[in-house]
Amino acid sequence: MYLRKIIVIILLLGVVLGLFFVYKVYTAVFAPNTGFNNKEAYVYVPTGAHFSEVKEQLEPLLKNIGTFEQVAEKKGYTTHLKPGKYVIKKGMSNNDIVNTLRSKNTPVKVSFNNQETLEKLAGRIAMQVEADSTSLVKAFKDSVFLDSIQLTEAEALSLYIPNSYEFFWNTSAEEFRQRMLKEYHRFWNEERLARARSQNLDREQVITLASIVQKETARADERPRVAGVYLNRLRKNILLQADPTVIYAIKKHTGDFDTIIKRVLYKDLEIDSPYNTYKYAGLPPGPIAMPDISSIDAVLAPEKHDYYYFVANINQPGYHKFSKTLSQHNANKQEYVRWLNDQKIHR
């Protein structure tokens, strides 16, 4: 009888210990283990990362990093990391978190516009994906790649059509470049190509002219009229005489693209640069900035008119006064110059 009691007690203890073990395993694997108040948090796993780097990011987000590590090891995650951006939601268990880190790489939205150089574009992109600006610039300027798509380095910026795109965060520089090449071909559909041909321009020339239009006016509704002026001048073989190209030439010459030039001086017009459209006929070698799609479409569908000149309209900020004759333009220009002097804008 006494022995039977001992056996029953041992069995009961075994059951209790077993239940306790099952409870501990269950809570370690399936119980909520997040410790943040927001609805979700993000973990970025770099290419080639070690588990310790993931653990370091997760530690402030979890109640118990030790149980997470145990589950991750049991599920084989500690030696099979996958790079990317992962969303950890409030209330997730260790099992949920490991499964997310193994298979739910979340895309990020990458946006860019109005970049003046490949370097500035690279800096903008590097803020949004894993690839750094150095590797991006190298990919953008790769001569083998540019030769393969028949672009010069001066034209290379025209490949990147400003918009918002979805990428995985762990996108490399080369992968970004290849995706942009696909988007470039998608953008240049048959309708846009036909419109370019109707203006006697190729794709790169359209974007180069669009970059000048972009810099001339911030008003999207005025861009088709400005584009029409420059196309009229091109058809008549008249120098474009676009101030933004002179400003770009100065920046390129000094290497300082952060400088602000509000007024182009007569001495600036003498700079010897193929981008100086006061000295060199036709379009410059490539875009002077990244034009918006509205500027590109303005060149493809310009306003038809007989204007050959324009100058800033002091009575309607952001817009311009257009003229058909040089004498009319000079009168408008004198008014604008007086206004600049009154405002003490000397550079």
N, C-alpha and C positions, 0 to 999 in steps of 0.2 A: 504494500500500500504506500509506504513512504517513497519507494523507488518510483512508483507511478506518478506521484506528485512532482518529484524532481523532473521527470521526463516531460510532464505537462508544462511545468514552469519553463524548462529549456525551450520547448516548442513555442510557447507563447512569446518568450524573449526573441526567438528567431523570427517569428512573424512580425513582432514590433520593429526589430532591427531591419528586417526586409522592407517593411513599409516605409521606415525612415529613409532607407537607402533609395527606394523608388521615388519618394517625395523629393529627396535632394537632387536626384538625377532629373526628375521632371522639372523642378524649378530652375535648375541650371540650363536645361535645354529649351523649355517651352514657356517659362514664366517671363513676363515683361522685365526688361533689364535696362531700359533707357532712363537717363537721369536729367534730361533737358526739358524745358517748358514749352518751347516752340512746337509747331506741328511736325516739323522735320528738320533734319540737319544733313550736312553734306560731307562726304569723305572723298578725297582725291587720292587715288593710288597712282603714283608715277610709274612710268615704264622702268622695269628692272628693280622695283622697290623690294625691300625686305619686310618680313612680317612685323618687325619691331617698329617700322615707320607707320604702318597701319595702326598698330596698337597705340602708338603715341597720339595719333589723331582721335582714336576712339575713347581713350581713357577719360577725357573730360565729359564725354557724352553718355557714359554707362555708369550704372550703379556698382557693378562688380566686374572689373576687367579680368579678374582671375577666372571666373566661370566662362566668360567669353573665350578666353585663350584655350581652356580645356575643350570646349565644344569645337572650336576652330581646328584644333589639333586632331580630334577624333574624326572630323569630317574631311581631313586632308587639305584644309585651306592654307595652313601655315607655309606649305611648300609649293602651292599652286596659285599664286596671286595673279590677278588679271588687272591691268591698268585701266583707269577710267574714272568717271565721276559717279558716285553712288549716293542714293537718297536713303537715309535712315529715318524712319518714321517713328514718332512717339508711340511707346507701348510695344515696340518690337521685342521679340525674344531673341536670345542668342542664336537659335536655329534660323529665325527669320533673317537676322543680320548676316549670318554666314552665307545663306542662300542668295541674299541680295548681292553681296560682294562677289559671289561666284558667277552670277549670270545676268545681272540687271544694270549693265552700263547705261547710264542715262545721257541722251544727247544734250548739248548746250546750244544756245542760239548765239551765233556769231554775227555781229553787225559791223559795218564799216562804210564810211563815205568821206568825201572831201579831203582825202590825203594828198599831199603835194609831191611826195617822193616814195620810192619803194621802201626806204628806211622807216618813214613815218607809218606806212601801211604795216610793215613788219612789227613795229612797236605796238600798234593797235591790236593786231591779231594775237600777239604774244600775251596780251592781257586777258585773253579769252580761251586759249587752248594751251596744251602742254608745251608745244614747240616754242623755243626761245627766239628772240628777234634776230640773233646772229645766224641761226640755221635757216630762218625764213628768208633773210636777205640773200644768203648764199643760194638758196633754191630759186628765188626770184630772178637772180642775175646769172644763173648757170647758162653759159654760152651754148653748151650742147643742147640743152632744152630749148633755148630761144631759137637756135638755128633750125631745130626740128619743126617749129611752128612758124618759122619765117618772120620772126620779130627781132628788131634790134633792141639793145638795152634801153635806148631812148624811148622806144615804143612800149616797153614791157608793162608799164603801169596800165595801159589800155586793156590788158587781159583781165583785170579785176573789176567786175561790174558791181558797183555799190548796191548792197541790199542786205537782208538778213537771211542767214542760212543755218541749217542744223548740221552740227558736226559732233562727233564724239570728242570729249575733252582731250583724250590721249592721241589726237591727230598729229601726225608728224608734218614737218615742213613740206616734204615732197607730196604727201597725201593731200595737204591743203591746196598746193599748187595744181595737182591733177584734177581735183574737184572743181577748182575755179576754171580750168580749161574746159571742162564739160559744161559748166554754167555759161561760159563765154559762147560756146557753139550753140547752146540752147537759146541764148539771148539773140544771137544773130540768125534769126529765122529768115525764111525766104522773103517775107514781107519787108523786113528791115533792110535786107540786102538789096532788094529791088529799089527801095527808096534811096539807098546810098548811091546806087548806079544812076538814078535819075538826077542826082546832084553832081555826077562825075567824080565821086569820091569813093575810096575803099573804106573798109571798117576802121582802120587805124587813123585815117585822115578825118573821118567823122568824129572820132573820139577826141582827136587833137583840137579840132575846131570847137567841139562841144566844151572842152576844158577852158577855152578862151571865153566862150559865151557864159560859162559858169562863173568865171571870175569877173566878168563885166557887170553882171546883174544878179542880185539875189532874188529878184522877183520872177517867179516861174512863168507868170502870164506875159512877161515882157521878152522872154527868151526867144520865142519864134521870130520876133521882130529884129532883135539883135543878130540872130543867126542869118536872117535875110540880108542885113547890111553887109556882113562879111562875105556871104556868097555872091552878092552883087559885085563886090570889089574883086573877088577872085575871078569872076567871069570877065571883068574888064582889065584884068592884070594890073590892078591898082594895089599898091602896098597896103597891107592890112592896118598898119599903124595902130596896133592894139597895145595900150599901156600895160595890161597885165603880163604881156610877153616880155616887156622891158623889165618889169619888177622881178619876174622869174629869172631873167638873165643876170640881174644884179645878185640875187640870192645864190644862184648857181656859181657865179664868179667868186663870191665871198665864202661860200659854203655854209652860210647862216640862213637857214630857211625859217627861223623864228623871228627874224627882223620884221618890223612893221613899217611899210612905206605907204603913206597916205597921199603923197603927191609926187608925180613924176616930173623931174626937172629937165630943161633942155639939154643939159650936159649928160643926163642919163641916156638920152637918145643916141649918143655917140658910142655906146658900149659895143664892142665888136663881138657879137655872139650870133650864132645862127637862130637863136630864139628872139633876137631883136627884129621885130617885124617892121620897124621904121627903116631898117637898113637892108633887110633881106626879103625878097619877094616870096609870095606863097605862104604856105603853112610852115611852122617850125618843125624840127625833127621828130617831135613827139609831144604828148600832152604836157601841159604846164601844171596840171592838177588832175585829180580824179573827178570827172563830171558826174552830176546826178543823172539818173535816167531821163529826167525831164529835159535836161540840156541836150542829151544825145538825141532824144526824139524831136527837139526843137530844130536841130540841124537836119534831121530826116524829113521833117514837115515844116519848113520855114514859112513865115509870112511873106507873101509876094507883094512887093512894093518897089518904089523907085528911090529909096533912101540909100545914101552912101556915107552918111556921117551921123554921129550922135555924141552927146555930151551930157553929163549929169544935170538933172533938172533940180535946181535949188528950191523950187516951189512945191515939188512933189518928191520928197526924200525916197531914195531907192529906185526911182525911175529916171528916164533920160528924155532929152529933147532930140528929136530926129530931124534931119534936114536933107534936102535933095541937092543943094548947091553948096559950094565951098564958102561963098560969101555969107549965106545964111548961117552956116556952121560957125564961121569965125565970129559972127555977132553973138551967137549962143555961147561960144567959148569964152569970149571977153567977159560976159556976164558971170560965168562960172569962176573965172580967174579972180575977178573982183571979190566974189564971195569967199574964195579960199584965202585971199589976203586979209579980208575983214575978220575971218575966223582965226587968223594967224597960224594957218596950216602951211608950214614951209617945207615939210618933208613927209 
